[in-house]
Amino acid sequence: MPRQVVSSSLDAMSVALSRPAETDQAETTVGAGPVRRQIAGTELRVHPLALGCNAFGWTATGEASKAILDAHRDFGGNFLDTADSFAAGRSEVIIGSWLRSRGARAETVLATKIGRNLDNPGLTQRSIVAAVEASLVRLGTDYLDLLYFHFDDKTVALEESLVAVDALMRAGKVRYLGASNFSAERLMEARVLSALGLPKFVAAETPYNLVHRAELEKDVAVVARAQHLALMPGFALAHGFLAGAFRTKADVAGTARGQLAKVYLNRRSLRVLAVVDRIAAAQGAAPASIALAWLLARPDVVAPVAGAGEADQVQSLVAAAGIRLGRNDLLDLDRVSAD
């Protein structure tokens, strides 16, 4: 697709961000049950917090991971986000073991990503089929609710990748398809191909949080609005920084996640965290809950992706779904975090 056409299309669609989306991504409740949001164009109803499982088998042991999964379910969560490359597949193995032991597969919306596992790298037809088959074995399931392309493999024609997923969908092994770390241009190309009968993306996962806004808001959000894509903000808590876990150089020393979060130890990000802290204190909530609640108030965001290292951290993540930030709070957070 010519670049000038893409640019013109993005400009024309940008006004959409200022008005509500006309999608079926609505909050629903079943009796007195937990809040669910429907991903537009699908039958998937998910809790507004996708539990990120990248720590499983990495910084969280198997038993700690299962305790986190138990807490997530107990607090009403039903949406798990993992990848075949997390801990070289160990994350999927742990989730699969938990699903079997708890009999929880039917009630769980399971999303995994492919393309970065060294055994099946990239998005060729062969790699996609092999990666999905391997994930199904590790997860101990016959189907994936949501399959993400973990990144945009520009060495492969997007049509080839979508043809591979089409075959997997027809076989009942994949229900829906999402894009992780895709550009606006490639999302638009994918929509053209879907009009020709190939599988369409229903969700887009992109790094997005109060200290990392520009990448998504510049153009991906515009395309997501036009295509009714469910936005799933990745790294929603900036590796724990927005949860208040890392405030000084001493805090980040000696921890794997701290090394990822140390990039935010600067004046701008600390100003953002100070506003989050103030609102959290006023509401009697955890900073993580406030940071996630801000995301849930953004256009087209369905479920931010955030993980926990311990079970006692889960409640503050799930609690975000019940927080409604006031207009002044939203304005303050928008202003302090604007790039």
C-alpha positions as CSV (number, residue, x, y, z in Angstrom):
1,M,0.0,0.0,0.0
2,P,1.6,3.4,-1.0
3,R,2.9,5.4,1.9
4,Q,1.2,8.6,0.8
5,V,-2.2,6.8,0.7
6,V,-1.6,5.5,4.2
7,S,-0.7,9.0,5.5
8,S,-3.8,10.5,4.0
9,S,-6.0,7.8,5.4
10,L,-4.5,8.3,8.9
11,D,-5.1,12.1,8.7
12,A,-8.7,11.5,7.6
13,M,-9.4,9.1,10.4
14,S,-7.7,11.1,13.2
15,V,-10.9,12.9,14.1
16,A,-12.4,9.5,15.2
17,L,-10.4,9.6,18.4
18,S,-12.4,12.5,19.7
19,R,-15.8,10.7,19.7
20,P,-17.0,7.4,21.1
21,A,-16.4,4.3,19.0
22,E,-19.4,2.5,17.5
23,T,-18.4,-1.0,18.5
24,D,-19.8,-3.8,20.6
25,Q,-16.8,-3.6,23.0
26,A,-19.2,-3.0,25.9
27,E,-19.0,-3.7,29.6
28,T,-21.5,-6.4,30.7
29,T,-22.3,-8.2,33.9
30,V,-23.9,-11.6,34.3
31,G,-26.1,-11.3,37.4
32,A,-23.8,-10.3,40.2
33,G,-20.8,-11.8,38.4
34,P,-17.6,-10.0,37.4
35,V,-17.4,-7.3,34.7
36,R,-16.8,-8.5,31.2
37,R,-16.0,-6.7,28.0
38,Q,-16.8,-8.1,24.6
39,I,-14.1,-8.0,21.9
40,A,-15.8,-6.6,18.9
41,G,-16.5,-9.1,16.1
42,T,-16.0,-12.1,18.4
43,E,-17.8,-14.2,21.0
44,L,-15.0,-13.5,23.5
45,R,-16.1,-11.8,26.7
46,V,-13.1,-10.9,28.8
47,H,-12.3,-9.3,32.1
48,P,-10.9,-5.8,31.6
49,L,-7.5,-7.0,32.9
50,A,-5.5,-9.4,30.8
51,L,-3.1,-11.2,33.2
52,G,0.4,-11.0,31.6
53,C,2.2,-14.3,32.1
54,N,5.7,-13.4,31.0
55,A,7.0,-13.8,34.5
56,F,6.0,-17.5,34.7
57,G,9.0,-19.7,34.6
58,W,11.3,-16.6,34.6
59,T,11.0,-14.5,37.8
60,A,8.1,-16.5,39.2
61,T,8.5,-20.2,40.0
62,G,5.9,-22.8,38.9
63,E,4.2,-22.8,42.3
64,A,4.2,-19.0,42.6
65,S,2.8,-18.8,39.1
66,K,-0.1,-21.1,39.9
67,A,-0.8,-19.1,43.1
68,I,-1.0,-16.0,40.9
69,L,-3.4,-17.7,38.5
70,D,-5.6,-18.9,41.4
71,A,-5.7,-15.3,42.8
72,H,-6.6,-13.9,39.3
73,R,-9.5,-16.4,38.9
74,D,-10.7,-15.8,42.5
75,F,-10.9,-12.0,41.9
76,G,-12.9,-12.5,38.7
77,G,-10.3,-12.7,36.1
78,N,-10.6,-14.9,33.0
79,F,-8.2,-13.6,30.4
80,L,-4.6,-14.9,30.2
81,D,-1.9,-13.4,27.9
82,T,1.2,-15.5,27.2
83,A,3.6,-16.3,24.4
84,D,5.5,-19.3,23.1
85,S,8.8,-17.4,23.7
86,F,8.1,-16.5,27.4
87,A,10.7,-18.5,29.4
88,A,11.3,-20.6,26.2
89,G,7.8,-22.0,26.4
90,R,7.8,-22.6,30.2
91,S,5.1,-20.0,30.7
92,E,2.7,-22.0,28.5
93,V,3.6,-25.3,30.3
94,I,2.8,-23.8,33.7
95,I,-0.5,-22.4,32.4
96,G,-1.4,-25.7,30.8
97,S,-0.7,-27.6,34.1
98,W,-2.8,-25.1,36.0
99,L,-5.7,-25.3,33.5
100,R,-5.8,-29.1,33.8
101,S,-5.5,-29.2,37.6
102,R,-8.3,-26.6,38.1
103,G,-10.5,-27.7,35.3
104,A,-10.5,-24.1,34.1
105,R,-10.1,-24.3,30.4
106,A,-13.7,-23.6,29.4
107,E,-14.0,-20.5,31.6
108,T,-10.6,-19.1,30.5
109,V,-10.0,-16.9,27.5
110,L,-6.5,-17.9,26.4
111,A,-4.3,-15.7,24.3
112,T,-0.8,-16.6,23.2
113,K,1.7,-15.1,20.7
114,I,4.0,-16.8,18.2
115,G,6.9,-15.8,16.1
116,R,9.7,-15.3,18.6
117,N,10.3,-18.9,19.8
118,L,13.7,-20.0,18.6
119,D,12.3,-23.4,17.5
120,N,9.7,-21.8,15.2
121,P,10.9,-18.3,14.4
122,G,9.1,-15.8,12.2
123,L,5.8,-16.0,10.5
124,T,6.3,-18.3,7.5
125,Q,3.5,-20.8,6.9
126,R,5.6,-23.6,8.2
127,S,6.6,-21.7,11.4
128,I,3.1,-20.6,12.2
129,V,1.7,-24.1,11.9
130,A,4.5,-25.7,13.9
131,A,4.4,-23.0,16.6
132,V,0.6,-23.3,17.1
133,E,0.8,-27.1,17.3
134,A,3.6,-26.8,19.9
135,S,1.7,-24.2,21.9
136,L,-1.4,-26.4,22.0
137,V,0.7,-29.3,23.4
138,R,2.3,-27.1,26.1
139,L,-1.0,-25.5,27.0
140,G,-2.8,-28.9,27.0
141,T,-5.7,-27.6,24.9
142,D,-7.3,-28.3,21.5
143,Y,-7.7,-24.6,20.6
144,L,-6.5,-21.1,21.2
145,D,-9.1,-18.3,21.8
146,L,-6.8,-15.6,20.5
147,L,-3.6,-16.1,18.6
148,Y,-1.3,-13.1,18.2
149,F,1.5,-12.6,15.7
150,H,4.1,-11.5,18.2
151,F,5.7,-9.1,15.8
152,D,5.5,-8.1,12.2
153,D,7.8,-10.4,10.2
154,K,8.6,-8.2,7.1
155,T,10.6,-11.0,5.5
156,V,7.3,-12.8,4.8
157,A,4.4,-11.7,2.8
158,L,1.5,-11.0,5.2
159,E,-0.8,-12.9,2.8
160,E,1.3,-16.1,3.4
161,S,1.0,-15.7,7.2
162,L,-2.8,-15.1,7.0
163,V,-3.3,-18.1,4.7
164,A,-1.6,-20.3,7.4
165,V,-3.9,-19.0,10.1
166,D,-6.9,-19.5,7.9
167,A,-6.1,-23.2,7.7
168,L,-5.7,-23.4,11.4
169,M,-9.0,-21.6,12.0
170,R,-10.8,-24.0,9.6
171,A,-9.3,-26.9,11.6
172,G,-10.8,-25.4,14.8
173,K,-7.3,-24.8,16.4
174,V,-7.5,-21.0,16.4
175,R,-10.6,-19.0,17.0
176,Y,-9.5,-15.4,16.5
177,L,-6.3,-13.5,15.4
178,G,-4.5,-10.5,16.8
179,A,-1.5,-8.4,16.0
180,S,1.2,-7.5,18.5
181,N,3.7,-4.8,17.7
182,F,2.4,-4.1,14.2
183,S,2.6,-0.7,12.6
184,A,-0.5,1.2,11.4
185,E,0.5,0.7,7.8
186,R,0.6,-3.1,8.2
187,L,-2.7,-3.1,10.1
188,M,-4.3,-1.4,7.1
189,E,-2.7,-3.8,4.7
190,A,-4.1,-6.7,6.8
191,R,-7.6,-5.2,6.6
192,V,-7.4,-5.1,2.8
193,L,-6.4,-8.8,2.7
194,S,-9.2,-9.6,5.1
195,A,-11.7,-8.1,2.6
196,L,-10.4,-10.7,0.1
197,G,-11.5,-13.5,2.5
198,L,-8.4,-14.0,4.7
199,P,-8.6,-13.9,8.5
200,K,-8.9,-10.4,10.0
201,F,-7.2,-9.0,13.1
202,V,-9.7,-8.4,15.9
203,A,-7.1,-7.1,18.5
204,A,-3.9,-5.1,18.6
205,E,-1.4,-5.3,21.4
206,T,1.1,-2.5,21.6
207,P,3.2,-1.1,24.5
208,Y,1.1,1.7,26.0
209,N,1.0,3.3,29.4
210,L,1.2,6.7,31.2
211,V,4.9,7.0,30.5
212,H,4.9,5.5,27.0
213,R,2.1,7.0,25.0
214,A,3.3,8.3,21.6
215,E,3.9,5.0,19.8
216,L,0.3,4.0,20.0
217,E,-1.5,7.4,19.9
218,K,0.4,8.7,16.9
219,D,-1.3,6.3,14.4
220,V,-2.0,2.8,15.7
221,A,-4.9,4.1,17.8
222,V,-6.4,5.9,14.8
223,V,-6.4,2.7,12.7
224,A,-7.7,0.7,15.6
225,R,-10.7,3.0,15.9
226,A,-11.4,2.9,12.2
227,Q,-11.2,-1.0,12.1
228,H,-13.0,-1.5,15.5
229,L,-9.9,-3.3,16.8
230,A,-9.7,-4.1,20.5
231,L,-6.7,-2.3,22.0
232,M,-4.7,-4.4,24.5
233,P,-2.0,-2.2,26.0
234,G,1.1,-4.1,26.6
235,F,3.6,-3.3,29.5
236,A,0.6,-1.5,31.0
237,L,2.5,-0.8,34.2
238,A,5.9,0.0,32.6
239,H,7.6,-3.1,34.1
240,G,6.2,-2.2,37.5
241,F,7.3,1.4,37.6
242,L,3.7,2.7,37.6
243,A,2.9,0.3,40.4
244,G,5.4,2.2,42.5
245,A,7.7,-0.7,42.7
246,F,10.8,1.2,41.5
247,R,11.4,4.7,42.6
248,T,15.2,4.9,43.1
249,K,18.3,3.4,41.7
250,A,18.5,1.2,44.8
251,D,15.1,-0.2,44.0
252,V,16.1,-1.4,40.5
253,A,19.4,-2.9,41.6
254,G,19.6,-6.7,41.5
255,T,16.3,-7.5,40.0
256,A,15.5,-8.6,36.4
257,R,12.4,-6.5,36.1
258,G,14.1,-3.5,37.8
259,Q,16.7,-3.5,35.0
260,L,13.8,-3.1,32.6
261,A,12.1,-0.4,34.6
262,K,15.2,1.8,35.3
263,V,14.7,3.7,32.0
264,Y,11.8,5.4,33.7
265,L,13.9,6.8,36.6
266,N,13.8,10.3,35.2
267,R,12.1,13.6,36.2
268,R,9.3,13.3,33.7
269,S,8.3,9.8,34.6
270,L,8.6,10.5,38.4
271,R,6.3,13.5,38.0
272,V,3.8,11.1,36.4
273,L,4.1,8.7,39.2
274,A,3.6,11.5,41.8
275,V,0.2,12.3,40.2
276,V,-0.7,8.6,40.2
277,D,0.3,8.4,43.9
278,R,-1.8,11.5,44.8
279,I,-4.9,10.1,43.1
280,A,-4.4,6.7,44.5
281,A,-4.2,8.1,48.1
282,A,-7.4,10.1,47.5
283,Q,-9.2,7.0,46.3
284,G,-7.7,4.6,48.8
285,A,-6.4,2.5,45.9
286,A,-3.1,1.2,44.8
287,P,-1.0,3.1,42.3
288,A,-1.3,0.1,39.9
289,S,-5.1,0.3,40.0
290,I,-5.0,4.0,39.0
291,A,-2.5,3.6,36.2
292,L,-4.7,0.8,34.8
293,A,-7.9,2.7,35.3
294,W,-6.5,5.5,33.2
295,L,-5.9,3.0,30.4
296,L,-9.4,1.6,30.7
297,A,-10.8,5.1,30.2
298,R,-8.9,5.5,26.8
299,P,-10.8,5.0,23.6
300,D,-11.1,1.4,22.3
301,V,-9.0,-0.1,25.1
302,V,-10.5,-3.4,26.2
303,A,-8.0,-5.0,28.5
304,P,-4.6,-3.8,29.5
305,V,-2.0,-6.5,29.9
306,A,-0.3,-6.5,33.3
307,G,1.5,-9.2,35.2
308,A,2.3,-10.0,38.8
309,G,5.3,-11.5,40.5
310,E,3.4,-12.6,43.5
311,A,-0.2,-13.6,44.3
312,D,-0.8,-10.7,46.7
313,Q,-0.2,-8.2,43.8
314,V,-3.1,-9.5,41.7
315,Q,-5.9,-7.8,43.5
316,S,-4.6,-4.3,42.7
317,L,-4.6,-5.2,39.0
318,V,-8.1,-6.6,38.8
319,A,-9.4,-3.8,41.0
320,A,-8.8,-1.3,38.2
321,A,-12.0,-2.5,36.5
322,G,-14.1,-1.1,39.4
323,I,-12.4,2.4,39.5
324,R,-13.9,5.3,37.7
325,L,-11.6,8.3,37.5
326,G,-13.1,11.7,37.7
327,R,-12.8,14.3,35.0
328,N,-10.1,16.3,36.9
329,D,-8.1,13.2,37.6
330,L,-8.1,12.2,34.0
331,L,-7.1,15.7,32.9
332,D,-4.3,15.8,35.4
333,L,-3.0,12.4,34.3
334,D,-3.3,13.4,30.6
335,R,-1.4,16.6,31.1
336,V,1.5,15.2,33.2
337,S,2.0,12.3,30.9
338,A,1.7,14.1,27.5
339,D,4.8,13.7,25.4
